[in-house]
Amino acid sequence: MEQAYDSMGWLALRQVHIHFNFPSKFLDLLLNCVLDPKFCDLINRKKFDWIEAKSGFR
């Protein structure tokens, strides 16, 4: 599956989901995860700074 995403543009991914009538809310959540991913660690109930992913989808 990773190789399929490596060769597919994000616009194409969006069009495929639209073609198969995925709900727009789901599509928005999915694209937010892959287009501009950010992570925040929570260790022992302490929240750390946001980390921006820079190397693409994995």
N, CA, C, O and CB atoms as a CASP TS submission, in Angstrom:
PFRMAT TS
TARGET T0000
AUTHOR 0000-0000-0000
METHOD Language model
MODEL 1
PARENT N/A
ATOM      1  N   MET     1       0.824  -1.187   0.000  1.00  0.00           N
ATOM      2  CA  MET     1       0.000   0.000   0.000  1.00  0.00           C
ATOM      3  C   MET     1       0.869   1.252   0.000  1.00  0.00           C
ATOM      4  O   MET     1       0.515   2.256  -0.618  1.00  0.00           O
ATOM      5  CB  MET     1      -0.938  -0.003   1.203  1.00  0.00           C
ATOM      6  N   GLU     2       1.988   1.198   0.681  1.00  0.00           N
ATOM      7  CA  GLU     2       2.883   2.349   0.716  1.00  0.00           C
ATOM      8  C   GLU     2       3.352   2.706  -0.687  1.00  0.00           C
ATOM      9  O   GLU     2       3.413   3.885  -1.037  1.00  0.00           O
ATOM     10  CB  GLU     2       4.087   2.068   1.623  1.00  0.00           C
ATOM     11  N   GLN     3       3.681   1.713  -1.487  1.00  0.00           N
ATOM     12  CA  GLN     3       4.143   1.981  -2.844  1.00  0.00           C
ATOM     13  C   GLN     3       3.042   2.604  -3.693  1.00  0.00           C
ATOM     14  O   GLN     3       3.324   3.446  -4.546  1.00  0.00           O
ATOM     15  CB  GLN     3       4.641   0.697  -3.495  1.00  0.00           C
ATOM     16  N   ALA     4       1.805   2.207  -3.477  1.00  0.00           N
ATOM     17  CA  ALA     4       0.698   2.798  -4.232  1.00  0.00           C
ATOM     18  C   ALA     4       0.577   4.282  -3.921  1.00  0.00           C
ATOM     19  O   ALA     4       0.375   5.091  -4.827  1.00  0.00           O
ATOM     20  CB  ALA     4      -0.626   2.078  -3.914  1.00  0.00           C
ATOM     21  N   TYR     5       0.698   4.645  -2.658  1.00  0.00           N
ATOM     22  CA  TYR     5       0.615   6.052  -2.291  1.00  0.00           C
ATOM     23  C   TYR     5       1.830   6.844  -2.782  1.00  0.00           C
ATOM     24  O   TYR     5       1.714   8.026  -3.106  1.00  0.00           O
ATOM     25  CB  TYR     5       0.483   6.186  -0.782  1.00  0.00           C
ATOM     26  N   ASP     6       2.988   6.193  -2.836  1.00  0.00           N
ATOM     27  CA  ASP     6       4.178   6.884  -3.305  1.00  0.00           C
ATOM     28  C   ASP     6       4.034   7.333  -4.757  1.00  0.00           C
ATOM     29  O   ASP     6       4.604   8.351  -5.150  1.00  0.00           O
ATOM     30  CB  ASP     6       5.394   5.987  -3.157  1.00  0.00           C
ATOM     31  N   SER     7       3.285   6.587  -5.547  1.00  0.00           N
ATOM     32  CA  SER     7       3.167   6.925  -6.964  1.00  0.00           C
ATOM     33  C   SER     7       1.885   7.687  -7.295  1.00  0.00           C
ATOM     34  O   SER     7       1.633   7.984  -8.463  1.00  0.00           O
ATOM     35  CB  SER     7       3.228   5.669  -7.789  1.00  0.00           C
ATOM     36  N   MET     8       1.076   8.005  -6.293  1.00  0.00           N
ATOM     37  CA  MET     8      -0.190   8.696  -6.520  1.00  0.00           C
ATOM     38  C   MET     8      -0.120  10.105  -5.949  1.00  0.00           C
ATOM     39  O   MET     8       0.294  10.293  -4.805  1.00  0.00           O
ATOM     40  CB  MET     8      -1.363   7.914  -5.890  1.00  0.00           C
ATOM     41  N   GLY     9      -0.517  11.084  -6.731  1.00  0.00           N
ATOM     42  CA  GLY     9      -0.566  12.453  -6.233  1.00  0.00           C
ATOM     43  C   GLY     9      -1.757  12.645  -5.309  1.00  0.00           C
ATOM     44  O   GLY     9      -2.735  11.901  -5.386  1.00  0.00           O
ATOM     45  N   TRP    10      -1.679  13.635  -4.441  1.00  0.00           N
ATOM     46  CA  TRP    10      -2.756  13.865  -3.484  1.00  0.00           C
ATOM     47  C   TRP    10      -4.035  14.294  -4.190  1.00  0.00           C
ATOM     48  O   TRP    10      -5.129  13.948  -3.743  1.00  0.00           O
ATOM     49  CB  TRP    10      -2.341  14.920  -2.460  1.00  0.00           C
ATOM     50  N   LEU    11      -3.920  15.039  -5.280  1.00  0.00           N
ATOM     51  CA  LEU    11      -5.107  15.437  -6.030  1.00  0.00           C
ATOM     52  C   LEU    11      -5.805  14.205  -6.608  1.00  0.00           C
ATOM     53  O   LEU    11      -7.034  14.133  -6.614  1.00  0.00           O
ATOM     54  CB  LEU    11      -4.733  16.425  -7.157  1.00  0.00           C
ATOM     55  N   ALA    12      -5.030  13.245  -7.090  1.00  0.00           N
ATOM     56  CA  ALA    12      -5.607  12.009  -7.620  1.00  0.00           C
ATOM     57  C   ALA    12      -6.294  11.221  -6.509  1.00  0.00           C
ATOM     58  O   ALA    12      -7.365  10.654  -6.725  1.00  0.00           O
ATOM     59  CB  ALA    12      -4.519  11.146  -8.292  1.00  0.00           C
ATOM     60  N   LEU    13      -5.695  11.182  -5.332  1.00  0.00           N
ATOM     61  CA  LEU    13      -6.304  10.503  -4.186  1.00  0.00           C
ATOM     62  C   LEU    13      -7.652  11.139  -3.860  1.00  0.00           C
ATOM     63  O   LEU    13      -8.629  10.437  -3.597  1.00  0.00           O
ATOM     64  CB  LEU    13      -5.368  10.559  -2.950  1.00  0.00           C
ATOM     65  N   ARG    14      -7.700  12.447  -3.880  1.00  0.00           N
ATOM     66  CA  ARG    14      -8.948  13.184  -3.620  1.00  0.00           C
ATOM     67  C   ARG    14     -10.014  12.834  -4.660  1.00  0.00           C
ATOM     68  O   ARG    14     -11.169  12.589  -4.311  1.00  0.00           O
ATOM     69  CB  ARG    14      -8.686  14.710  -3.622  1.00  0.00           C
ATOM     70  N   GLN    15      -9.624  12.812  -5.932  1.00  0.00           N
ATOM     71  CA  GLN    15     -10.572  12.520  -7.003  1.00  0.00           C
ATOM     72  C   GLN    15     -11.119  11.098  -6.904  1.00  0.00           C
ATOM     73  O   GLN    15     -12.297  10.870  -7.179  1.00  0.00           O
ATOM     74  CB  GLN    15      -9.912  12.726  -8.357  1.00  0.00           C
ATOM     75  N   VAL    16     -10.286  10.150  -6.519  1.00  0.00           N
ATOM     76  CA  VAL    16     -10.746   8.766  -6.356  1.00  0.00           C
ATOM     77  C   VAL    16     -11.793   8.684  -5.250  1.00  0.00           C
ATOM     78  O   VAL    16     -12.814   8.017  -5.413  1.00  0.00           O
ATOM     79  CB  VAL    16      -9.559   7.826  -6.038  1.00  0.00           C
ATOM     80  N   HIS    17     -11.550   9.348  -4.144  1.00  0.00           N
ATOM     81  CA  HIS    17     -12.516   9.325  -3.044  1.00  0.00           C
ATOM     82  C   HIS    17     -13.819  10.019  -3.430  1.00  0.00           C
ATOM     83  O   HIS    17     -14.897   9.568  -3.045  1.00  0.00           O
ATOM     84  CB  HIS    17     -11.920   9.989  -1.803  1.00  0.00           C
ATOM     85  N   ILE    18     -13.730  11.100  -4.178  1.00  0.00           N
ATOM     86  CA  ILE    18     -14.937  11.783  -4.655  1.00  0.00           C
ATOM     87  C   ILE    18     -15.707  10.876  -5.608  1.00  0.00           C
ATOM     88  O   ILE    18     -16.933  10.789  -5.535  1.00  0.00           O
ATOM     89  CB  ILE    18     -14.574  13.117  -5.355  1.00  0.00           C
ATOM     90  N   HIS    19     -14.991  10.203  -6.498  1.00  0.00           N
ATOM     91  CA  HIS    19     -15.624   9.306  -7.468  1.00  0.00           C
ATOM     92  C   HIS    19     -16.413   8.191  -6.770  1.00  0.00           C
ATOM     93  O   HIS    19     -17.494   7.820  -7.227  1.00  0.00           O
ATOM     94  CB  HIS    19     -14.562   8.697  -8.396  1.00  0.00           C
ATOM     95  N   PHE    20     -15.881   7.661  -5.675  1.00  0.00           N
ATOM     96  CA  PHE    20     -16.549   6.576  -4.958  1.00  0.00           C
ATOM     97  C   PHE    20     -17.471   7.087  -3.849  1.00  0.00           C
ATOM     98  O   PHE    20     -17.894   6.319  -2.986  1.00  0.00           O
ATOM     99  CB  PHE    20     -15.516   5.639  -4.369  1.00  0.00           C
ATOM    100  N   ASN    21     -17.776   8.380  -3.878  1.00  0.00           N
ATOM    101  CA  ASN    21     -18.762   8.998  -2.976  1.00  0.00           C
ATOM    102  C   ASN    21     -18.443   8.844  -1.490  1.00  0.00           C
ATOM    103  O   ASN    21     -19.337   8.599  -0.680  1.00  0.00           O
ATOM    104  CB  ASN    21     -20.110   8.411  -3.241  1.00  0.00           C
ATOM    105  N   PHE    22     -17.172   8.989  -1.139  1.00  0.00           N
ATOM    106  CA  PHE    22     -16.833   9.017   0.278  1.00  0.00           C
ATOM    107  C   PHE    22     -17.402  10.304   0.877  1.00  0.00           C
ATOM    108  O   PHE    22     -17.465  11.322   0.188  1.00  0.00           O
ATOM    109  CB  PHE    22     -15.281   8.926   0.496  1.00  0.00           C
ATOM    110  N   PRO    23     -17.810  10.277   2.130  1.00  0.00           N
ATOM    111  CA  PRO    23     -18.332  11.498   2.763  1.00  0.00           C
ATOM    112  C   PRO    23     -17.276  12.607   2.780  1.00  0.00           C
ATOM    113  O   PRO    23     -16.092  12.342   2.986  1.00  0.00           O
ATOM    114  CB  PRO    23     -18.802  11.198   4.202  1.00  0.00           C
ATOM    115  N   SER    24     -17.706  13.820   2.567  1.00  0.00           N
ATOM    116  CA  SER    24     -16.766  14.947   2.486  1.00  0.00           C
ATOM    117  C   SER    24     -16.022  15.153   3.807  1.00  0.00           C
ATOM    118  O   SER    24     -14.853  15.539   3.801  1.00  0.00           O
ATOM    119  CB  SER    24     -17.512  16.234   2.102  1.00  0.00           C
ATOM    120  N   LYS    25     -16.677  14.903   4.922  1.00  0.00           N
ATOM    121  CA  LYS    25     -16.010  15.050   6.226  1.00  0.00           C
ATOM    122  C   LYS    25     -14.848  14.066   6.348  1.00  0.00           C
ATOM    123  O   LYS    25     -13.777  14.428   6.835  1.00  0.00           O
ATOM    124  CB  LYS    25     -17.018  14.829   7.383  1.00  0.00           C
ATOM    125  N   PHE    26     -15.056  12.822   5.907  1.00  0.00           N
ATOM    126  CA  PHE    26     -13.995  11.823   5.927  1.00  0.00           C
ATOM    127  C   PHE    26     -12.845  12.244   5.024  1.00  0.00           C
ATOM    128  O   PHE    26     -11.678  12.133   5.400  1.00  0.00           O
ATOM    129  CB  PHE    26     -14.534  10.456   5.496  1.00  0.00           C
ATOM    130  N   LEU    27     -13.178  12.730   3.830  1.00  0.00           N
ATOM    131  CA  LEU    27     -12.146  13.163   2.889  1.00  0.00           C
ATOM    132  C   LEU    27     -11.334  14.314   3.459  1.00  0.00           C
ATOM    133  O   LEU    27     -10.111  14.341   3.314  1.00  0.00           O
ATOM    134  CB  LEU    27     -12.775  13.576   1.559  1.00  0.00           C
ATOM    135  N   ASP    28     -11.998  15.263   4.105  1.00  0.00           N
ATOM    136  CA  ASP    28     -11.284  16.387   4.732  1.00  0.00           C
ATOM    137  C   ASP    28     -10.332  15.902   5.821  1.00  0.00           C
ATOM    138  O   ASP    28      -9.194  16.362   5.903  1.00  0.00           O
ATOM    139  CB  ASP    28     -12.284  17.394   5.325  1.00  0.00           C
ATOM    140  N   LEU    29     -10.796  14.975   6.655  1.00  0.00           N
ATOM    141  CA  LEU    29      -9.937  14.438   7.722  1.00  0.00           C
ATOM    142  C   LEU    29      -8.740  13.684   7.148  1.00  0.00           C
ATOM    143  O   LEU    29      -7.616  13.827   7.630  1.00  0.00           O
ATOM    144  CB  LEU    29     -10.745  13.510   8.641  1.00  0.00           C
ATOM    145  N   LEU    30      -8.993  12.882   6.115  1.00  0.00           N
ATOM    146  CA  LEU    30      -7.918  12.120   5.483  1.00  0.00           C
ATOM    147  C   LEU    30      -6.858  13.043   4.898  1.00  0.00           C
ATOM    148  O   LEU    30      -5.665  12.848   5.130  1.00  0.00           O
ATOM    149  CB  LEU    30      -8.481  11.213   4.391  1.00  0.00           C
ATOM    150  N   LEU    31      -7.287  14.041   4.147  1.00  0.00           N
ATOM    151  CA  LEU    31      -6.335  14.949   3.512  1.00  0.00           C
ATOM    152  C   LEU    31      -5.588  15.796   4.537  1.00  0.00           C
ATOM    153  O   LEU    31      -4.422  16.129   4.324  1.00  0.00           O
ATOM    154  CB  LEU    31      -7.053  15.852   2.522  1.00  0.00           C
ATOM    155  N   ASN    32      -6.233  16.149   5.639  1.00  0.00           N
ATOM    156  CA  ASN    32      -5.530  16.868   6.703  1.00  0.00           C
ATOM    157  C   ASN    32      -4.409  16.021   7.287  1.00  0.00           C
ATOM    158  O   ASN    32      -3.368  16.546   7.681  1.00  0.00           O
ATOM    159  CB  ASN    32      -6.506  17.279   7.808  1.00  0.00           C
ATOM    160  N   CYS    33      -4.621  14.711   7.344  1.00  0.00           N
ATOM    161  CA  CYS    33      -3.595  13.809   7.884  1.00  0.00           C
ATOM    162  C   CYS    33      -2.405  13.651   6.948  1.00  0.00           C
ATOM    163  O   CYS    33      -1.277  13.487   7.411  1.00  0.00           O
ATOM    164  CB  CYS    33      -4.197  12.447   8.166  1.00  0.00           C
ATOM    165  N   VAL    34      -2.637  13.697   5.644  1.00  0.00           N
ATOM    166  CA  VAL    34      -1.544  13.429   4.712  1.00  0.00           C
ATOM    167  C   VAL    34      -0.927  14.686   4.104  1.00  0.00           C
ATOM    168  O   VAL    34       0.231  14.654   3.687  1.00  0.00           O
ATOM    169  CB  VAL    34      -2.035  12.544   3.615  1.00  0.00           C
ATOM    170  N   LEU    35      -1.667  15.786   4.042  1.00  0.00           N
ATOM    171  CA  LEU    35      -1.125  16.993   3.411  1.00  0.00           C
ATOM    172  C   LEU    35      -0.304  17.851   4.364  1.00  0.00           C
ATOM    173  O   LEU    35       0.700  18.438   3.960  1.00  0.00           O
ATOM    174  CB  LEU    35      -2.248  17.819   2.845  1.00  0.00           C
ATOM    175  N   ASP    36      -0.711  17.928   5.603  1.00  0.00           N
ATOM    176  CA  ASP    36      -0.020  18.794   6.560  1.00  0.00           C
ATOM    177  C   ASP    36       0.020  18.120   7.934  1.00  0.00           C
ATOM    178  O   ASP    36      -0.552  18.638   8.892  1.00  0.00           O
ATOM    179  CB  ASP    36      -0.718  20.181   6.653  1.00  0.00           C
ATOM    180  N   PRO    37       0.696  16.963   8.036  1.00  0.00           N
ATOM    181  CA  PRO    37       0.653  16.232   9.302  1.00  0.00           C
ATOM    182  C   PRO    37       1.463  16.911  10.409  1.00  0.00           C
ATOM    183  O   PRO    37       2.577  17.387  10.189  1.00  0.00           O
ATOM    184  CB  PRO    37       1.164  14.824   9.095  1.00  0.00           C
ATOM    185  N   LYS    38       0.875  16.939  11.591  1.00  0.00           N
ATOM    186  CA  LYS    38       1.536  17.460  12.782  1.00  0.00           C
ATOM    187  C   LYS    38       1.256  16.488  13.913  1.00  0.00           C
ATOM    188  O   LYS    38       0.179  15.897  13.989  1.00  0.00           O
ATOM    189  CB  LYS    38       1.046  18.911  13.137  1.00  0.00           C
ATOM    190  N   PHE    39       2.235  16.331  14.788  1.00  0.00           N
ATOM    191  CA  PHE    39       2.124  15.400  15.895  1.00  0.00           C
ATOM    192  C   PHE    39       2.472  16.109  17.185  1.00  0.00           C
ATOM    193  O   PHE    39       3.293  17.026  17.205  1.00  0.00           O
ATOM    194  CB  PHE    39       3.029  14.180  15.683  1.00  0.00           C
ATOM    195  N   CYS    40       1.844  15.678  18.255  1.00  0.00           N
ATOM    196  CA  CYS    40       2.145  16.219  19.574  1.00  0.00           C
ATOM    197  C   CYS    40       2.257  15.042  20.533  1.00  0.00           C
ATOM    198  O   CYS    40       1.343  14.223  20.626  1.00  0.00           O
ATOM    199  CB  CYS    40       1.048  17.245  20.046  1.00  0.00           C
ATOM    200  N   ASP    41       3.368  14.957  21.240  1.00  0.00           N
ATOM    201  CA  ASP    41       3.568  13.878  22.201  1.00  0.00           C
ATOM    202  C   ASP    41       2.925  14.231  23.539  1.00  0.00           C
ATOM    203  O   ASP    41       2.943  15.381  23.978  1.00  0.00           O
ATOM    204  CB  ASP    41       5.067  13.591  22.387  1.00  0.00           C
ATOM    205  N   LEU    42       2.364  13.219  24.161  1.00  0.00           N
ATOM    206  CA  LEU    42       1.806  13.356  25.493  1.00  0.00           C
ATOM    207  C   LEU    42       2.446  12.268  26.349  1.00  0.00           C
ATOM    208  O   LEU    42       2.142  11.085  26.196  1.00  0.00           O
ATOM    209  CB  LEU    42       0.231  13.246  25.484  1.00  0.00           C
ATOM    210  N   ILE    43       3.337  12.682  27.252  1.00  0.00           N
ATOM    211  CA  ILE    43       4.060  11.741  28.098  1.00  0.00           C
ATOM    212  C   ILE    43       3.796  12.105  29.555  1.00  0.00           C
ATOM    213  O   ILE    43       4.048  13.230  29.987  1.00  0.00           O
ATOM    214  CB  ILE    43       5.591  11.752  27.782  1.00  0.00           C
ATOM    215  N   ASN    44       3.285  11.130  30.299  1.00  0.00           N
ATOM    216  CA  ASN    44       2.941  11.355  31.712  1.00  0.00           C
ATOM    217  C   ASN    44       2.057  12.586  31.891  1.00  0.00           C
ATOM    218  O   ASN    44       2.260  13.399  32.793  1.00  0.00           O
ATOM    219  CB  ASN    44       4.216  11.510  32.549  1.00  0.00           C
ATOM    220  N   ARG    45       1.078  12.697  31.012  1.00  0.00           N
ATOM    221  CA  ARG    45       0.099  13.798  31.011  1.00  0.00           C
ATOM    222  C   ARG    45       0.712  15.168  30.738  1.00  0.00           C
ATOM    223  O   ARG    45       0.071  16.191  30.976  1.00  0.00           O
ATOM    224  CB  ARG    45      -0.613  13.839  32.334  1.00  0.00           C
ATOM    225  N   LYS    46       1.930  15.196  30.247  1.00  0.00           N
ATOM    226  CA  LYS    46       2.556  16.465  29.901  1.00  0.00           C
ATOM    227  C   LYS    46       2.601  16.573  28.379  1.00  0.00           C
ATOM    228  O   LYS    46       3.131  15.693  27.700  1.00  0.00           O
ATOM    229  CB  LYS    46       3.990  16.580  30.521  1.00  0.00           C
ATOM    230  N   LYS    47       2.046  17.650  27.858  1.00  0.00           N
ATOM    231  CA  LYS    47       1.980  17.864  26.415  1.00  0.00           C
ATOM    232  C   LYS    47       3.241  18.579  25.940  1.00  0.00           C
ATOM    233  O   LYS    47       3.659  19.579  26.522  1.00  0.00           O
ATOM    234  CB  LYS    47       0.718  18.678  26.037  1.00  0.00           C
ATOM    235  N   PHE    48       3.838  18.050  24.875  1.00  0.00           N
ATOM    236  CA  PHE    48       5.048  18.635  24.309  1.00  0.00           C
ATOM    237  C   PHE    48       4.716  19.435  23.057  1.00  0.00           C
ATOM    238  O   PHE    48       3.578  19.406  22.589  1.00  0.00           O
ATOM    239  CB  PHE    48       6.078  17.542  23.988  1.00  0.00           C
ATOM    240  N   ASP    49       5.683  20.138  22.517  1.00  0.00           N
ATOM    241  CA  ASP    49       5.477  20.980  21.333  1.00  0.00           C
ATOM    242  C   ASP    49       5.064  20.150  20.119  1.00  0.00           C
ATOM    243  O   ASP    49       5.336  18.952  20.041  1.00  0.00           O
ATOM    244  CB  ASP    49       6.752  21.768  21.015  1.00  0.00           C
ATOM    245  N   TRP    50       4.400  20.817  19.176  1.00  0.00           N
ATOM    246  CA  TRP    50       3.975  20.178  17.937  1.00  0.00           C
ATOM    247  C   TRP    50       5.188  19.906  17.044  1.00  0.00           C
ATOM    248  O   TRP    50       6.112  20.715  16.963  1.00  0.00           O
ATOM    249  CB  TRP    50       2.943  21.060  17.197  1.00  0.00           C
ATOM    250  N   ILE    51       5.164  18.768  16.387  1.00  0.00           N
ATOM    251  CA  ILE    51       6.218  18.369  15.452  1.00  0.00           C
ATOM    252  C   ILE    51       5.590  18.279  14.063  1.00  0.00           C
ATOM    253  O   ILE    51       4.591  17.585  13.874  1.00  0.00           O
ATOM    254  CB  ILE    51       6.882  16.995  15.873  1.00  0.00           C
ATOM    255  N   GLU    52       6.168  18.970  13.105  1.00  0.00           N
ATOM    256  CA  GLU    52       5.651  18.914  11.731  1.00  0.00           C
ATOM    257  C   GLU    52       6.407  17.848  10.949  1.00  0.00           C
ATOM    258  O   GLU    52       7.638  17.839  10.912  1.00  0.00           O
ATOM    259  CB  GLU    52       5.775  20.299  11.026  1.00  0.00           C
ATOM    260  N   ALA    53       5.644  16.945  10.322  1.00  0.00           N
ATOM    261  CA  ALA    53       6.263  15.911   9.477  1.00  0.00           C
ATOM    262  C   ALA    53       6.721  16.545   8.174  1.00  0.00           C
ATOM    263  O   ALA    53       5.974  17.297   7.547  1.00  0.00           O
ATOM    264  CB  ALA    53       5.270  14.735   9.198  1.00  0.00           C
ATOM    265  N   LYS    54       7.935  16.246   7.772  1.00  0.00           N
ATOM    266  CA  LYS    54       8.508  16.867   6.574  1.00  0.00           C
ATOM    267  C   LYS    54       8.837  15.881   5.467  1.00  0.00           C
ATOM    268  O   LYS    54       9.131  16.296   4.346  1.00  0.00           O
ATOM    269  CB  LYS    54       9.745  17.614   6.941  1.00  0.00           C
ATOM    270  N   SER    55       8.796  14.586   5.753  1.00  0.00           N
ATOM    271  CA  SER    55       9.270  13.629   4.755  1.00  0.00           C
ATOM    272  C   SER    55       8.154  12.954   3.956  1.00  0.00           C
ATOM    273  O   SER    55       8.423  11.986   3.246  1.00  0.00           O
ATOM    274  CB  SER    55      10.090  12.580   5.428  1.00  0.00           C
ATOM    275  N   GLY    56       6.927  13.429   4.049  1.00  0.00           N
ATOM    276  CA  GLY    56       5.840  12.861   3.255  1.00  0.00           C
ATOM    277  C   GLY    56       5.113  11.747   3.970  1.00  0.00           C
ATOM    278  O   GLY    56       5.357  11.470   5.145  1.00  0.00           O
ATOM    279  N   PHE    57       4.230  11.123   3.253  1.00  0.00           N
ATOM    280  CA  PHE    57       3.380  10.068   3.802  1.00  0.00           C
ATOM    281  C   PHE    57       4.168   8.803   4.046  1.00  0.00           C
ATOM    282  O   PHE    57       4.959   8.387   3.199  1.00  0.00           O
ATOM    283  CB  PHE    57       2.217   9.780   2.871  1.00  0.00           C
ATOM    284  N   ARG    58       3.958   8.183   5.204  1.00  0.00           N
ATOM    285  CA  ARG    58       4.609   6.914   5.525  1.00  0.00           C
ATOM    286  C   ARG    58       3.605   5.972   6.115  1.00  0.00           C
ATOM    287  O   ARG    58       3.947   4.840   6.458  1.00  0.00           O
ATOM    288  CB  ARG    58       5.782   7.115   6.489  1.00  0.00           C
TER
END
